[in-house]
Amino acid sequence: MKPRRVLNTIAGDKIYWSSSALVFDGSYFKIKQLQLGYTLPKSITKKVFIENLRAYVSLDDFFTFTSYPGLDPEIASRSGNNVGLDAGAYPTMRKMTFGLNVTF
């Protein structure tokens, strides 16, 4: 006896897709941007003829706190006509930026 192909049955079942079987809690808390920096004291920078020197790192979309099983709960909220439907789009890209501000 061959096993039944469950995936094909579920994929074609309109009642399954329109039921609440695939509804998840999409609540989340996201830190959109976090920036940490340090400015060297003027007593040090004046010795090398620099008025101001600041180094920083910026983290964008790095931290999301959720129990949502998908890649990103924020994606499901901006799907055009299907608001709230997670169509498997790519999650928001995480970005890390390093910088140095120098004033002479």
N, CA, C and O atoms as a DFTB+ gen file, in Angstrom:
416 C
 N C O
     1  1       0.837      -1.179       0.000
     2  2       0.000       0.000       0.000
     3  2       0.884       1.246       0.000
     4  3       1.760       1.394       0.853
     5  1       0.651       2.129      -0.953
     6  2       1.439       3.355      -1.056
     7  2       0.921       4.401      -0.068
     8  3      -0.286       4.507       0.153
     9  1       1.859       5.193       0.539
    10  2       1.394       6.279       1.420
    11  2       0.726       7.383       0.605
    12  3       1.107       7.659      -0.533
    13  1      -0.253       7.987       1.200
    14  2      -0.980       9.071       0.552
    15  2      -0.135      10.323       0.491
    16  3       0.591      10.607       1.444
    17  1      -0.197      11.073      -0.571
    18  2       0.568      12.322      -0.702
    19  2      -0.218      13.443      -0.020
    20  3      -1.108      14.049      -0.618
    21  1       0.121      13.701       1.212
    22  2      -0.603      14.682       2.017
    23  2      -0.380      16.096       1.497
    24  3      -1.307      16.905       1.504
    25  1       0.827      16.406       1.049
    26  2       1.148      17.754       0.591
    27  2       0.255      18.170      -0.573
    28  3      -0.261      19.288      -0.577
    29  1       0.063      17.311      -1.545
    30  2      -0.789      17.642      -2.688
    31  2      -2.236      17.826      -2.256
    32  3      -2.939      18.676      -2.802
    33  1      -2.688      17.047      -1.288
    34  2      -4.060      17.159      -0.809
    35  2      -4.268      18.497      -0.103
    36  3      -5.274      19.169      -0.330
    37  1      -3.317      18.887       0.757
    38  2      -3.447      20.139       1.502
    39  2      -3.314      21.341       0.569
    40  3      -4.064      22.309       0.692
    41  1      -2.359      21.281      -0.366
    42  2      -2.133      22.417      -1.260
    43  2      -3.351      22.720      -2.123
    44  3      -3.600      23.880      -2.453
    45  1      -4.101      21.707      -2.487
    46  2      -5.275      21.926      -3.330
    47  2      -6.561      22.096      -2.556
    48  3      -7.618      22.283      -3.159
    49  1      -6.505      22.039      -1.256
    50  2      -7.714      22.107      -0.432
    51  2      -8.032      23.558      -0.071
    52  3      -7.373      24.139       0.791
    53  1      -9.030      24.142      -0.718
    54  2      -9.402      25.543      -0.478
    55  2      -9.954      25.757       0.927
    56  3      -9.794      26.834       1.500
    57  1     -10.589      24.759       1.471
    58  2     -11.136      24.887       2.826
    59  2      -9.997      25.009       3.836
    60  3     -10.093      25.796       4.777
    61  1      -8.918      24.239       3.656
    62  2      -7.771      24.314       4.565
    63  2      -7.127      25.697       4.530
    64  3      -6.836      26.261       5.584
    65  1      -6.902      26.249       3.355
    66  2      -6.223      27.539       3.230
    67  2      -7.073      28.701       3.732
    68  3      -6.527      29.720       4.155
    69  1      -8.382      28.571       3.695
    70  2      -9.239      29.663       4.163
    71  2      -9.648      29.480       5.621
    72  3     -10.427      30.279       6.141
    73  1      -9.142      28.448       6.290
    74  2      -9.468      28.232       7.696
    75  2      -8.457      28.954       8.583
    76  3      -7.550      29.626       8.093
    77  1      -8.628      28.805       9.881
    78  2      -7.712      29.438      10.833
    79  2      -6.539      28.523      11.189
    80  3      -5.823      28.797      12.152
    81  1      -6.332      27.455      10.444
    82  2      -5.241      26.509      10.737
    83  2      -3.870      27.152      10.570
    84  3      -2.909      26.720      11.206
    85  1      -3.763      28.179       9.725
    86  2      -2.476      28.818       9.470
    87  2      -2.368      30.204      10.097
    88  3      -1.512      30.992       9.694
    89  1      -3.209      30.515      11.066
    90  2      -3.177      31.826      11.706
    91  2      -2.218      31.770      12.902
    92  3      -2.344      30.910      13.774
    93  1      -1.269      32.693      12.924
    94  2      -0.282      32.772      14.006
    95  2      -0.325      34.161      14.634
    96  3      -0.764      35.131      14.016
    97  1       0.139      34.229      15.867
    98  2       0.265      35.517      16.538
    99  2       1.416      36.274      15.890
   100  3       2.568      35.845      15.962
   101  1       1.102      37.396      15.260
   102  2       2.116      38.169      14.549
   103  2       2.641      39.352      15.333
   104  3       3.270      40.240      14.757
   105  1       2.397      39.386      16.646
   106  2       2.893      40.511      17.430
   107  2       4.415      40.429      17.544
   108  3       4.987      39.341      17.620
   109  1       5.056      41.594      17.555
   110  2       6.513      41.639      17.619
   111  2       6.973      42.977      18.166
   112  3       6.230      43.958      18.181
   113  1       8.218      42.989      18.613
   114  2       8.883      44.213      19.045
   115  2      10.205      44.259      18.289
   116  3      11.003      43.324      18.370
   117  1      10.436      45.333      17.561
   118  2      11.636      45.432      16.734
   119  2      12.382      46.720      17.074
   120  3      11.780      47.789      17.166
   121  1      13.686      46.608      17.258
   122  2      14.541      47.778      17.422
   123  2      15.020      48.138      16.028
   124  3      15.866      47.443      15.464
   125  1      14.491      49.211      15.467
   126  2      14.786      49.582      14.086
   127  2      16.220      50.083      13.921
   128  3      16.891      49.732      12.951
   129  1      16.693      50.901      14.865
   130  2      18.068      51.392      14.746
   131  2      18.681      51.560      16.127
   132  3      18.046      52.055      17.057
   133  1      19.923      51.138      16.230
   134  2      20.696      51.288      17.454
   135  2      22.063      51.804      17.040
   136  3      22.736      51.200      16.205
   137  1      22.475      52.936      17.631
   138  2      23.765      53.515      17.277
   139  2      24.576      53.742      18.543
   140  3      24.111      54.362      19.499
   141  1      25.797      53.227      18.526
   142  2      26.722      53.409      19.632
   143  2      27.948      54.140      19.107
   144  3      28.494      53.793      18.060
   145  1      28.374      55.163      19.854
   146  2      29.528      55.937      19.410
   147  2      30.379      56.398      20.571
   148  3      29.952      56.406      21.725
   149  1      31.594      56.780      20.231
   150  2      32.515      57.298      21.239
   151  2      33.293      58.461      20.649
   152  3      33.855      58.355      19.559
   153  1      33.322      59.573      21.376
   154  2      34.084      60.753      20.971
   155  2      35.333      60.837      21.836
   156  3      35.258      60.869      23.065
   157  1      36.475      60.872      21.174
   158  2      37.727      60.984      21.916
   159  2      37.813      62.351      22.589
   160  3      37.336      63.342      22.034
   161  1      38.410      62.416      23.768
   162  2      38.566      63.699      24.458
   163  2      39.444      64.658      23.642
   164  3      40.373      64.236      22.953
   165  1      39.132      65.940      23.733
   166  2      39.874      66.956      22.975
   167  2      41.341      67.020      23.391
   168  3      42.193      67.409      22.593
   169  1      41.637      66.647      24.611
   170  2      43.039      66.662      25.062
   171  2      43.894      65.682      24.248
   172  3      45.089      65.912      24.063
   173  1      43.303      64.620      23.773
   174  2      44.036      63.646      22.947
   175  2      44.050      64.085      21.481
   176  3      45.087      64.014      20.822
   177  1      42.910      64.535      20.974
   178  2      42.826      64.868      19.544
   179  2      43.619      66.116      19.186
   180  3      44.110      66.221      18.062
   181  1      43.759      67.061      20.102
   182  2      44.522      68.291      19.818
   183  2      46.005      67.995      19.571
   184  3      46.678      68.732      18.850
   185  1      46.507      66.916      20.172
   186  2      47.925      66.558      20.011
   187  2      48.250      66.133      18.584
   188  3      49.392      66.262      18.144
   189  1      47.251      65.627      17.855
   190  2      47.469      65.194      16.460
   191  2      46.743      66.131      15.487
   192  3      46.416      65.740      14.366
   193  1      46.496      67.374      15.929
   194  2      45.903      68.440      15.111
   195  2      44.519      68.073      14.557
   196  3      44.189      68.419      13.423
   197  1      43.721      67.378      15.358
   198  2      42.331      67.057      15.020
   199  2      41.449      67.737      16.056
   200  3      41.673      67.615      17.260
   201  1      40.442      68.454      15.568
   202  2      39.552      69.160      16.483
   203  2      38.580      68.193      17.165
   204  3      38.329      68.301      18.366
   205  1      38.040      67.253      16.396
   206  2      37.054      66.325      16.936
   207  2      37.184      64.978      16.212
   208  3      37.360      64.941      14.994
   209  1      37.094      63.859      16.974
   210  2      37.152      62.522      16.388
   211  2      36.117      61.647      17.080
   212  3      36.144      61.468      18.298
   213  1      35.204      61.106      16.278
   214  2      34.132      60.261      16.805
   215  2      34.041      58.986      15.975
   216  3      33.976      59.045      14.747
   217  1      34.035      57.829      16.646
   218  2      33.852      56.532      15.993
   219  2      32.488      55.987      16.406
   220  3      32.059      56.159      17.546
   221  1      31.812      55.327      15.465
   222  2      30.484      54.799      15.786
   223  2      30.188      53.527      14.991
   224  3      30.819      53.243      13.973
   225  1      29.213      52.776      15.490
   226  2      28.652      51.625      14.788
   227  2      27.125      51.776      14.858
   228  3      26.570      52.138      15.896
   229  1      26.475      51.496      13.750
   230  2      25.020      51.607      13.666
   231  2      24.450      50.258      13.232
   232  3      24.901      49.677      12.246
   233  1      23.464      49.766      13.968
   234  2      22.787      48.505      13.640
   235  2      21.353      48.816      13.247
   236  3      20.603      49.386      14.039
   237  1      20.966      48.447      12.029
   238  2      19.610      48.694      11.533
   239  2      18.882      47.367      11.369
   240  3      19.394      46.444      10.736
   241  1      17.675      47.275      11.947
   242  2      16.817      46.084      11.857
   243  2      17.521      44.816      12.336
   244  3      17.359      43.752      11.738
   245  1      18.296      44.925      13.403
   246  2      19.071      43.781      13.887
   247  2      18.313      42.927      14.891
   248  3      18.522      41.715      14.943
   249  1      17.437      43.529      15.689
   250  2      16.811      42.800      16.787
   251  2      15.296      42.783      16.643
   252  3      14.654      43.833      16.613
   253  1      14.724      41.569      16.552
   254  2      13.277      41.388      16.509
   255  2      12.909      40.355      17.570
   256  3      13.451      39.250      17.588
   257  1      11.984      40.723      18.451
   258  2      11.536      39.838      19.516
   259  2      10.112      39.400      19.192
   260  3       9.187      40.212      19.214
   261  1       9.939      38.099      18.888
   262  2       8.628      37.592      18.506
   263  2       8.585      36.075      18.653
   264  3       9.624      35.417      18.714
   265  1       7.386      35.533      18.707
   266  2       7.216      34.076      18.673
   267  2       6.666      33.653      17.314
   268  3       6.286      32.497      17.129
   269  1       6.625      34.575      16.375
   270  2       6.135      34.296      15.023
   271  2       7.058      33.291      14.333
   272  3       8.274      33.487      14.339
   273  1       6.518      32.212      13.735
   274  2       7.372      31.187      13.147
   275  2       7.949      31.545      11.778
   276  3       8.849      30.854      11.299
   277  1       7.462      32.594      11.145
   278  2       7.969      32.983       9.833
   279  2       9.292      33.725       9.931
   280  3       9.847      33.888      11.018
   281  1       9.793      34.174       8.778
   282  2      11.084      34.864       8.755
   283  2      11.026      36.241       9.402
   284  3      11.928      36.603      10.158
   285  1       9.982      37.013       9.120
   286  2       9.887      38.381       9.643
   287  2       8.415      38.770       9.751
   288  3       7.732      38.817       8.728
   289  1       7.896      39.053      10.955
   290  2       6.486      39.402      11.088
   291  2       6.140      40.751      10.450
   292  3       4.974      41.009      10.151
   293  1       7.126      41.602      10.242
   294  2       6.872      42.907       9.633
   295  2       6.525      42.771       8.149
   296  3       5.781      43.600       7.625
   297  1       7.031      41.776       7.471
   298  2       6.765      41.561       6.049
   299  2       5.285      41.324       5.808
   300  3       4.730      41.824       4.830
   301  1       4.639      40.570       6.686
   302  2       3.228      40.231       6.506
   303  2       2.328      41.461       6.602
   304  3       1.189      41.416       6.137
   305  1       2.801      42.541       7.184
   306  2       1.953      43.720       7.353
   307  2       2.005      44.667       6.161
   308  3       1.292      45.670       6.157
   309  1       2.835      44.381       5.135
   310  2       2.907      45.293       3.989
   311  2       2.844      44.545       2.661
   312  3       3.686      44.735       1.784
   313  1       1.843      43.704       2.534
   314  2       1.708      42.881       1.335
   315  2       0.691      43.438       0.344
   316  3       0.119      42.666      -0.425
   317  1       0.449      44.715       0.330
   318  2      -0.475      45.311      -0.637
   319  2      -1.915      44.935      -0.366
   320  3      -2.467      45.299       0.672
   321  1      -2.532      44.211      -1.285
   322  2      -3.941      43.823      -1.140
   323  2      -4.144      42.718      -0.117
   324  3      -5.256      42.538       0.379
   325  1      -3.102      41.981       0.205
   326  2      -3.194      40.864       1.140
   327  2      -2.590      41.229       2.489
   328  3      -1.697      40.536       2.977
   329  1      -3.065      42.301       3.086
   330  2      -2.511      42.763       4.357
   331  2      -2.670      41.666       5.395
   332  3      -3.762      41.134       5.594
   333  1      -1.569      41.335       6.052
   334  2      -1.579      40.300       7.072
   335  2      -1.267      38.919       6.543
   336  3      -1.201      37.971       7.325
   337  1      -1.072      38.772       5.250
   338  2      -0.757      37.470       4.658
   339  2       0.739      37.384       4.384
   340  3       1.288      38.190       3.633
   341  1       1.385      36.415       4.990
   342  2       2.817      36.203       4.769
   343  2       2.970      35.337       3.529
   344  3       2.714      34.134       3.568
   345  1       3.388      35.948       2.432
   346  2       3.521      35.235       1.166
   347  2       4.941      34.705       0.974
   348  3       5.307      34.321      -0.137
   349  1       5.742      34.677       2.032
   350  2       7.097      34.144       1.944
   351  2       8.095      35.108       1.339
   352  3       9.094      34.679       0.761
   353  1       7.844      36.415       1.461
   354  2       8.766      37.413       0.923
   355  2      10.054      37.432       1.750
   356  3      10.092      36.944       2.879
   357  1      11.097      38.000       1.167
   358  2      12.357      38.112       1.886
   359  2      12.195      39.032       3.090
   360  3      11.481      40.032       3.010
   361  1      12.851      38.707       4.212
   362  2      12.761      39.570       5.392
   363  2      13.536      40.868       5.186
   364  3      14.346      40.980       4.266
   365  1      13.281      41.829       6.038
   366  2      13.998      43.095       6.001
   367  2      15.481      42.827       6.250
   368  3      15.849      42.093       7.167
   369  1      16.310      43.427       5.426
   370  2      17.746      43.192       5.510
   371  2      18.344      43.831       6.767
   372  3      18.020      44.972       7.098
   373  1      19.199      43.111       7.452
   374  2      19.949      43.671       8.578
   375  2      21.148      44.417       8.029
   376  3      21.772      43.989       7.059
   377  1      21.463      45.543       8.662
   378  2      22.563      46.362       8.164
   379  2      23.431      46.823       9.318
   380  3      22.927      47.273      10.347
   381  1      24.746      46.708       9.141
   382  2      25.705      47.187      10.131
   383  2      26.615      48.199       9.439
   384  3      27.215      47.917       8.402
   385  1      26.702      49.395      10.047
   386  2      27.506      50.461       9.468
   387  2      28.529      50.927      10.501
   388  3      28.193      51.192      11.655
   389  1      29.769      51.021      10.067
   390  2      30.832      51.576      10.905
   391  2      31.188      52.942      10.342
   392  3      31.186      53.143       9.128
   393  1      31.493      53.877      11.231
   394  2      31.838      55.205      10.750
   395  2      32.843      55.926      11.621
   396  3      33.082      55.579      12.777
   397  1      33.411      56.934      11.018
   398  2      34.395      57.756      11.716
   399  2      34.154      59.205      11.289
   400  3      34.243      59.523      10.103
   401  1      33.855      60.069      12.231
   402  2      33.678      61.503      11.946
   403  2      34.935      62.238      12.431
   404  3      35.299      62.167      13.605
   405  1      35.580      62.935      11.510
   406  2      36.812      63.662      11.831
   407  2      36.637      65.114      11.444
   408  3      36.224      65.421      10.325
   409  1      36.953      66.017      12.374
   410  2      36.939      67.459      12.101
   411  2      38.337      67.999      12.349
   412  3      38.909      67.828      13.425
   413  1      38.884      68.670      11.305
   414  2      40.234      69.240      11.430
   415  2      40.180      70.702      11.805
   416  3      41.222      71.341      11.952
